[in-house]
């Protein structure tokens, strides 16, 4: 699996490349957004590590362009950890973000978790199955691998989409308020607004629709919150 590092600071790019190579990952590097788009169009990457502050265009704009033609996992590297960066970045379709300065070991760990979630194929047996599977729902939760299967196929979920669906699947039929979901899913994202829940429910529904075209398992309870149809 090859990883694309998009960062205009050579010291950071070198550190990332070294840390990834120590874990067995090959990588390409570039420092411009337009070059990153060209490379992503010409070659297949397992994940893209994308700096928000690039010289020629914003990392957010690069993400928008990539999402128009690809679902490649994206991890933002940002020196600005303000709320607007978190909300805009994740709602654009990024899988995760890491604020600078960061630990290379932590970043590699997050890369590994994203790649586990994105890995496709039919699961033979997940290490841990949620109560939802026991209730005959078409979901299988692999909590060690941080991924969820629907009808035997792993869903390509971002970090927060995974956490959100896993939370709803803990108790099918239970109505989770937006405030409760914020506390359980976004506890590490300070000052995130409740509208983020609605945005992620929307993207999660779109991904579930491909696997379950005959039904929408997420139920909206107006003025109350959301639940999984048991």
ZIZI-V428544 format. One record per run of one state. SS is the DSSP state (@ for helix, = for strand, . for the rest). FROM is the first residue (numbers start at 1). TO is the last residue. If there is no record, write none. Layout:
# ZIZI-V428544
SS|FROM|TO + SS|FROM|TO
This chain:
# ZIZI-V428544
.|1|1 + =|2|6 + .|7|9 + @|10|22 + .|23|25 + =|26|30 + .|31|32 + @|33|42 + .|43|46 + =|47|51 + .|52|52 + =|53|53 + .|54|57 + =|58|58 + @|59|67 + .|68|72 + =|73|78 + .|79|82 + @|83|91 + .|92|95 + =|96|99 + .|100|103 + @|104|118 + .|119|121 + =|122|122 + .|123|130 + @|131|134 + .|135|138 + =|139|142 + .|143|146 + =|147|150 + .|151|152 + =|153|154 + .|155|158 + @|159|170 + .|171|175 + =|176|176 + .|177|177 + @|178|185 + .|186|194 + @|195|211 + .|212|217 + =|218|221 + .|222|224 + =|225|228 + .|229|230
